Amino acid sequence: MCHAPDPVAVALDIGGTKLAAALVGPDGTVLARRTAPTPAGDAGTVWRALAGVVTEVADRAAVLGRELLGVGIASAAPMDLRAGTVSPVNIPGWRDFPVTAHVAGLLPGLPVRLGGDALCMALAEYHHGTGRGSACLLGMVVSTGVGGGFVFDGRPHFGTTGNAGHVGHFVVDPAGPLCGCGAQGCSEAVASGPAMVRWALEQGWRPLGGTADGVALAASARAGDPTARAAFRRSGEAVARVVTVASALCEIDRVVIGGGVAQAWDLLEPAVVEPLAAYSGLDFMRRVEVRPATLGVDSGLIGAAALLAGDRAPSLPVGI
């Protein structure tokens, strides 16, 4: 007897640089993918670009003969899950944009679930990556910004509005640099890739090539440049402080770190682990494991699909 193939999720990953849509199977396999650059412009311009890739992958499901399970959306924050709206800092055209209602209108009859992009990365790693086997997981993205998300016993922790896990705005140095959020000394203002490069340049570092970016900074650090190496230590110490606070509050047992800065894992891991041992005074805090993310650019899509695993998202507006 032939069995119908498993239903697939439509997964969306919304970022300031790229809009992605995919069909994701129950085992986390990405079966089809479409992307488009995130356009500058007003809300309608951005929505039309997203709607285009969503329609393409939904049409692909019909070609493959796969039933659609629902839609999961990973988006940059902040957001309000109660209203189904997003206001990504890196998409100026979207402020309180009702993304769930728009997607539901495009694919009527399907459940729609929304979560932060870093939370979705954590979910993906929990189910299919280096987070497997963890009871209480913190997923961190250290890249252009610093984000995070918690997964407790397989359940994503959203908070009241969907913004829980915003670890980029833990204050790690009250006398530190001004953060884009308006506070001073947030981990994002210290540990993110642009913050690392900016600090290194202020200390006199010059790239081996012509471009001063995170890749060049890592190359200099590997070549033994003391300022570049100090930039990684400074970033790692900020991440270690975040992990220490998260460990004390939530008794996490594992941290999975992804993002552009984590691509230089040989430099970032010791920069995090060494100060973490000094910051963690209690036994349960010292047991936390720090591991690299393994799912790469697909983690947001895979995690967005995982939002549909059970009724775990806060209630969305009626009809969504």
Solvent accessible surface area in square Angstrom, and as a share of the most:
residue,aa,sasa,rsa
1,M,213,0.95
2,C,133,0.80
3,H,158,0.71
4,A,91,0.70
5,P,70,0.44
6,D,80,0.41
7,P,51,0.32
8,V,1,0.00
9,A,4,0.03
10,V,0,0.00
11,A,0,0.00
12,L,0,0.00
13,D,33,0.17
14,I,1,0.00
15,G,20,0.19
16,G,25,0.24
17,T,118,0.69
18,K,87,0.37
19,L,0,0.00
20,A,3,0.02
21,A,0,0.00
22,A,0,0.00
23,L,0,0.00
24,V,3,0.02
25,G,7,0.06
26,P,93,0.58
27,D,97,0.50
28,G,9,0.09
29,T,65,0.38
30,V,33,0.19
31,L,68,0.34
32,A,12,0.09
33,R,103,0.38
34,R,87,0.32
35,T,70,0.40
36,A,22,0.17
37,P,110,0.69
38,T,22,0.13
39,P,39,0.24
40,A,99,0.77
41,G,46,0.44
42,D,92,0.48
43,A,34,0.26
44,G,26,0.25
45,T,44,0.25
46,V,1,0.00
47,W,36,0.13
48,R,157,0.57
49,A,26,0.20
50,L,0,0.00
51,A,15,0.12
52,G,35,0.33
53,V,7,0.04
54,V,0,0.00
55,T,58,0.33
56,E,85,0.38
57,V,0,0.00
58,A,14,0.11
59,D,85,0.44
60,R,90,0.33
61,A,2,0.02
62,A,82,0.64
63,V,108,0.62
64,L,71,0.35
65,G,52,0.50
66,R,55,0.20
67,E,122,0.55
68,L,37,0.19
69,L,91,0.45
70,G,0,0.00
71,V,0,0.00
72,G,0,0.00
73,I,0,0.00
74,A,0,0.00
75,S,0,0.00
76,A,10,0.08
77,A,21,0.16
78,P,58,0.36
79,M,12,0.05
80,D,36,0.18
81,L,1,0.00
82,R,136,0.50
83,A,49,0.38
84,G,0,0.00
85,T,18,0.11
86,V,1,0.00
87,S,19,0.12
88,P,0,0.00
89,V,116,0.67
90,N,82,0.42
91,I,3,0.02
92,P,107,0.67
93,G,24,0.23
94,W,0,0.00
95,R,124,0.45
96,D,104,0.54
97,F,14,0.06
98,P,49,0.31
99,V,0,0.00
100,T,1,0.01
101,A,45,0.35
102,H,66,0.29
103,V,0,0.00
104,A,14,0.11
105,G,59,0.57
106,L,62,0.31
107,L,23,0.11
108,P,106,0.67
109,G,85,0.82
110,L,37,0.18
111,P,58,0.36
112,V,0,0.00
113,R,42,0.15
114,L,0,0.00
115,G,0,0.00
116,G,10,0.09
117,D,56,0.29
118,A,7,0.05
119,L,7,0.03
120,C,0,0.00
121,M,9,0.04
122,A,0,0.00
123,L,0,0.00
124,A,0,0.00
125,E,0,0.00
126,Y,40,0.15
127,H,62,0.28
128,H,52,0.23
129,G,5,0.05
130,T,30,0.17
131,G,0,0.00
132,R,152,0.55
133,G,78,0.75
134,S,6,0.04
135,A,47,0.36
136,C,32,0.19
137,L,0,0.00
138,L,0,0.00
139,G,0,0.00
140,M,0,0.00
141,V,38,0.22
142,V,0,0.00
143,S,35,0.22
144,T,109,0.63
145,G,25,0.24
146,V,10,0.06
147,G,17,0.16
148,G,7,0.07
149,G,0,0.00
150,F,17,0.07
151,V,0,0.00
152,F,55,0.23
153,D,111,0.58
154,G,7,0.07
155,R,134,0.49
156,P,11,0.07
157,H,81,0.36
158,F,12,0.05
159,G,33,0.32
160,T,105,0.61
161,T,33,0.19
162,G,7,0.07
163,N,43,0.22
164,A,30,0.23
165,G,9,0.09
166,H,79,0.35
167,V,0,0.00
168,G,0,0.00
169,H,59,0.27
170,F,55,0.23
171,V,79,0.46
172,V,17,0.10
173,D,57,0.30
174,P,109,0.68
175,A,90,0.70
176,G,9,0.09
177,P,54,0.34
178,L,131,0.65
179,C,7,0.04
180,G,88,0.85
181,C,74,0.44
182,G,56,0.54
183,A,40,0.31
184,Q,90,0.40
185,G,0,0.00
186,C,1,0.00
187,S,0,0.00
188,E,45,0.20
189,A,10,0.08
190,V,9,0.05
191,A,0,0.00
192,S,4,0.03
193,G,10,0.10
194,P,58,0.36
195,A,3,0.03
196,M,5,0.02
197,V,14,0.08
198,R,129,0.47
199,W,56,0.20
200,A,0,0.00
201,L,62,0.31
202,E,124,0.55
203,Q,93,0.42
204,G,48,0.46
205,W,4,0.01
206,R,155,0.56
207,P,26,0.17
208,L,130,0.65
209,G,57,0.54
210,G,82,0.79
211,T,89,0.52
212,A,40,0.31
213,D,55,0.29
214,G,38,0.37
215,V,124,0.71
216,A,17,0.13
217,L,1,0.01
218,A,6,0.05
219,A,43,0.34
220,S,1,0.01
221,A,0,0.00
222,R,128,0.47
223,A,74,0.58
224,G,42,0.41
225,D,46,0.24
226,P,102,0.64
227,T,29,0.17
228,A,0,0.00
229,R,104,0.38
230,A,23,0.18
231,A,1,0.01
232,F,10,0.04
233,R,127,0.46
234,R,59,0.21
235,S,0,0.00
236,G,0,0.00
237,E,63,0.28
238,A,1,0.00
239,V,0,0.00
240,A,0,0.00
241,R,90,0.33
242,V,0,0.00
243,V,0,0.00
244,T,20,0.11
245,V,67,0.38
246,A,1,0.01
247,S,1,0.00
248,A,57,0.44
249,L,136,0.68
250,C,45,0.27
251,E,97,0.44
252,I,3,0.02
253,D,50,0.26
254,R,24,0.09
255,V,0,0.00
256,V,0,0.00
257,I,0,0.00
258,G,6,0.05
259,G,24,0.23
260,G,46,0.44
261,V,15,0.09
262,A,8,0.06
263,Q,144,0.64
264,A,8,0.06
265,W,43,0.15
266,D,84,0.43
267,L,20,0.10
268,L,0,0.00
269,E,64,0.29
270,P,53,0.33
271,A,9,0.07
272,V,0,0.00
273,V,63,0.36
274,E,122,0.55
275,P,22,0.14
276,L,13,0.06
277,A,70,0.54
278,A,85,0.66
279,Y,73,0.28
280,S,2,0.01
281,G,52,0.50
282,L,104,0.52
283,D,99,0.51
284,F,60,0.25
285,M,14,0.06
286,R,143,0.52
287,R,154,0.56
288,V,14,0.08
289,E,70,0.32
290,V,20,0.12
291,R,86,0.31
292,P,46,0.29
293,A,29,0.23
294,T,82,0.48
295,L,43,0.21
296,G,50,0.48
297,V,124,0.71
298,D,28,0.14
299,S,14,0.09
300,G,7,0.06
301,L,4,0.02
302,I,13,0.07
303,G,0,0.00
304,A,0,0.00
305,A,15,0.11
306,A,13,0.10
307,L,2,0.01
308,L,23,0.12
309,A,46,0.36
310,G,52,0.50
311,D,116,0.60
312,R,64,0.24
313,A,11,0.09
314,P,37,0.23
315,S,99,0.64
316,L,23,0.11
317,P,47,0.29
318,V,156,0.90
319,G,76,0.73
320,I,45,0.23
